[in-house]
């Protein structure tokens, strides 16, 4: 039996993922958090967690589709973009603890967590950590592109050489060829990717009680990273991690289905937060006297 070739996660990089951060994106309150939307009195907070090697900028295009009722927060892991010089977390526990520290002061309004690939495991751990600290469970959890913690198959890619790691990224289709062919950019990306792969590949989830919030599983129909895990129960094992309803939504596409299907994904998330919410930022609340 051969070891799995990848850790059920990946990343999409292009040149635009390493721009100089805009003024609105730079360290507003914490180096961990980017705030990109929200009216004067938002009703919900949506916290988005990137994939391995990914950055907060992956969710930047979502801001234009957020209504004022929703404050969009994206997590910036250390070791990339404007946090290039910040040391990375030693393991999943340290990563989640630091994130909870950054998020704990947030207002006590309903919040949801959206995590893609590695970010879905971080979201699940963060949901438990914030519930314990703030006694405020997430309103909903959205798990994208990865089987559930304890179910997802992982490998040892973080121990492989750069060529092997680059070949895996090319296989998953999440990184442009121009990036992989540029020695400087490739080195920059692989440093962050290797660090994140180490976190997720050495992650062993502790026994935890199930959450009590609805859980929404989003996947790409051709995602090479889910395969058998998805086919077992349709939800990649996530249904066992909550006492509430689990919903599965399959979008056309591969592991990064949510890039070409961005508008559909955001609309799905908003409808699950509250059916009155719409994309485009034009919605107002309340809609009736």
C-alpha positions in Angstrom: 0.0 0.0 0.0 1.5 3.3 -1.0 1.4 6.5 1.0 -1.1 9.1 -0.2 0.4 11.6 -2.6 -1.1 14.7 -1.1 -2.7 16.0 2.1 -6.2 16.8 0.7 -5.3 20.4 0.3 -3.6 22.8 -2.1 -3.5 26.4 -3.1 -4.1 28.6 -6.1 -1.4 31.1 -6.8 -0.9 33.6 -9.5 1.1 36.8 -9.7 -1.8 38.7 -8.2 -1.5 36.8 -4.9 1.7 38.7 -4.1 0.8 42.3 -4.6 1.6 45.2 -2.3 -1.3 45.1 0.1 -3.8 47.9 -0.2 -4.2 50.4 2.7 -7.5 48.8 3.7 -5.9 45.3 3.9 -2.9 46.2 6.1 -3.0 45.3 9.8 -6.2 47.1 10.7 -6.4 45.6 14.2 -4.3 42.5 14.1 -1.8 41.0 11.7 -4.0 37.9 11.5 -7.2 39.6 10.3 -8.2 41.5 7.1 -11.4 43.4 7.1 -12.8 44.1 3.6 -16.5 44.7 3.9 -19.4 45.5 6.3 -21.8 48.3 6.8 -22.1 50.5 9.8 -24.1 47.9 11.7 -23.5 44.4 10.3 -25.6 41.6 11.6 -23.2 38.7 10.8 -19.5 38.2 10.7 -18.1 35.8 8.1 -14.6 34.6 8.9 -12.8 33.0 6.0 -9.7 30.7 6.3 -7.4 30.0 3.4 -6.0 26.8 2.0 -2.4 25.6 2.5 0.0 28.2 1.0 -2.9 30.6 0.5 -3.4 34.0 1.8 -6.2 36.3 2.9 -6.1 37.8 -0.5 -7.8 34.7 -1.9 -11.1 36.0 -0.4 -10.5 39.6 -1.4 -12.9 39.4 -4.5 -15.7 38.3 -2.2 -15.9 41.8 -0.7 -17.6 43.2 -3.7 -20.4 40.7 -3.4 -21.0 41.2 0.3 -24.1 43.0 1.5 -23.7 45.6 4.3 -25.2 43.2 6.8 -22.2 40.9 6.6 -18.7 41.8 7.8 -16.1 39.8 5.8 -13.0 38.9 7.7 -10.2 36.9 6.1 -7.4 35.3 8.0 -3.8 36.0 7.1 -1.5 33.2 8.1 2.1 34.2 8.8 4.9 33.7 6.3 3.3 35.3 3.2 2.5 38.6 1.6 2.8 41.4 4.2 3.6 38.8 6.9 6.5 37.3 5.1 8.9 37.9 8.0 6.5 36.6 10.7 7.4 33.2 12.1 4.9 30.4 11.4 3.0 28.4 13.9 4.6 25.2 15.3 1.4 23.1 14.8 -2.3 23.3 14.5 -2.8 24.0 18.2 -0.6 27.0 18.1 -2.1 28.3 14.9 -5.7 28.0 16.3 -4.8 29.5 19.6 -3.2 32.6 18.0 -6.2 33.0 15.7 -8.6 32.8 18.7 -6.6 35.4 20.5 -7.1 37.7 17.5 -10.8 37.0 17.1 -11.8 36.9 20.7 -12.4 40.6 21.0 -14.9 40.6 18.1 -18.5 41.7 18.8 -20.9 39.1 20.1 -22.9 39.0 16.9 -23.6 35.7 15.0 -20.6 34.5 13.1 -19.9 31.9 10.5 -16.7 30.2 9.6 -15.7 29.3 6.0 -12.6 27.2 5.4 -11.2 25.9 2.1 -9.0 22.7 2.1 -6.6 23.0 5.0 -8.7 26.0 6.1 -11.7 23.7 6.7 -9.8 21.8 9.4 -8.6 25.1 10.9 -12.2 26.3 10.9 -13.4 23.2 12.8 -10.7 23.6 15.4 -11.4 27.3 15.7 -15.1 26.7 16.1 -14.4 24.6 19.2 -11.8 27.1 20.6 -14.1 30.1 20.2 -17.0 28.3 21.6 -15.0 27.4 24.7 -13.6 30.9 25.1 -16.5 33.1 24.2 -19.4 30.6 24.9 -20.6 31.6 21.5 -20.8 28.8 19.0 -20.7 29.6 15.3 -24.0 30.3 13.5 -22.8 28.0 10.7 -19.7 26.2 9.5 -18.8 25.9 5.8 -16.2 23.2 5.0 -14.9 23.3 1.5 -12.6 21.0 -0.5 -11.5 18.6 2.2 -12.8 15.6 4.1 -13.5 15.9 7.8 -10.7 16.0 10.5 -9.9 12.5 11.4 -11.2 11.2 8.0 -9.0 13.1 5.5 -6.1 11.1 4.2 -2.7 12.9 4.5 0.8 12.2 3.3 4.4 13.4 3.8 4.7 16.0 1.1 6.2 18.5 3.5 9.3 16.2 3.7 9.7 16.0 -0.1 12.1 18.0 -2.2 11.0 21.1 -4.1 10.6 19.3 -7.4 8.2 16.8 -5.9 6.2 19.4 -4.2 6.0 21.5 -7.4 4.9 18.5 -9.3 2.0 18.0 -6.8 1.0 21.6 -7.2 1.0 21.2 -11.0 -1.1 18.1 -10.7 -3.7 19.8 -8.6 -3.8 22.7 -11.0 -3.8 25.4 -8.4 -0.6 27.1 -9.4 0.1 28.8 -12.7 3.0 27.4 -14.7 4.7 30.9 -14.8 5.0 30.8 -11.0 6.4 27.3 -10.9 8.9 28.2 -13.7 10.2 31.3 -11.9 12.9 30.3 -9.4 12.3 33.3 -7.1 8.6 33.0 -6.9 8.6 29.2 -6.7 11.0 29.4 -3.7 8.7 32.0 -2.0 5.6 30.0 -2.5 7.1 26.6 -1.6 8.3 28.0 1.7 4.8 28.9 2.8 3.3 25.7 1.2 5.8 23.4 2.9 5.1 25.0 6.3 1.3 24.6 5.9 1.6 21.1 4.6 3.6 20.2 7.7 0.9 21.6 9.9 -1.9 19.7 8.2 0.1 16.5 7.6 1.1 16.2 11.3 -2.3 17.3 12.6 -4.1 14.7 14.6 -7.5 15.9 15.8 -8.4 15.4 19.4 -11.6 13.7 20.4 -14.2 16.4 20.6 -17.9 16.5 21.1 -19.8 17.3 17.9 -20.7 20.9 17.2 -24.4 21.9 17.4 -24.4 24.3 14.4 -25.5 23.5 10.9 -22.6 22.3 8.7 -22.3 22.9 5.0 -20.0 20.9 2.9 -19.0 22.4 -0.5 -17.0 20.5 -3.0 -15.9 20.5 -6.7 -17.3 17.6 -8.8 -13.9 16.8 -10.2 -11.8 17.5 -7.0 -9.0 14.9 -7.1 -8.5 15.4 -3.3 -11.8 14.0 -2.1 -12.5 10.9 -4.1 -13.3 8.0 -1.9 -13.8 10.1 1.2 -16.6 12.0 -0.4 -18.2 8.9 -1.9 -18.6 7.2 1.5 -21.4 9.4 2.8 -21.5 12.3 0.4 -20.2 14.6 3.1 -16.6 13.4 3.6 -17.3 12.4 7.2 -18.4 15.9 8.2 -22.0 14.8 9.2 -20.5 13.0 12.2 -19.1 16.3 13.6 -22.3 18.1 14.3 -25.6 17.3 15.9 -27.4 19.7 13.5 -28.1 19.3 9.9 -25.4 18.7 7.4 -25.9 19.9 3.8 -23.7 19.0 0.8 -23.4 21.2 -2.3 -21.4 20.0 -5.3 -20.2 22.6 -7.8 -18.8 21.9 -11.2 -15.0 22.0 -11.1 -11.9 20.8 -9.5 -10.3 21.5 -6.1 -10.5 25.2 -6.8 -14.1 25.2 -8.1 -14.8 28.2 -5.9 -12.7 30.5 -8.1 -14.7 30.2 -11.4 -17.8 29.6 -9.3 -17.2 32.5 -6.9 -20.5 34.2 -7.3 -22.5 31.0 -6.9 -20.4 30.1 -3.8 -20.9 33.5 -2.2 -24.6 33.4 -3.0 -24.9 30.0 -1.4 -23.1 31.2 1.8 -25.3 34.3 2.1 -28.5 32.3 1.6 -27.5 29.9 4.4 -26.6 32.8 6.7 -30.0 34.4 6.1 -32.4 33.9 3.1 -32.9 37.7 3.0 -29.3 38.4 2.1 -28.2 38.9 -1.5 -25.0 39.5 -3.3 -23.8 42.8 -4.8 -23.8 45.0 -1.8 -27.1 46.7 -2.7 -29.3 44.9 -0.1 -30.5 47.0 2.8 -31.9 46.0 6.2 -34.6 46.0 7.2 -36.3 45.6 3.9 -39.7 46.4 5.4 -40.8 49.0 8.0 
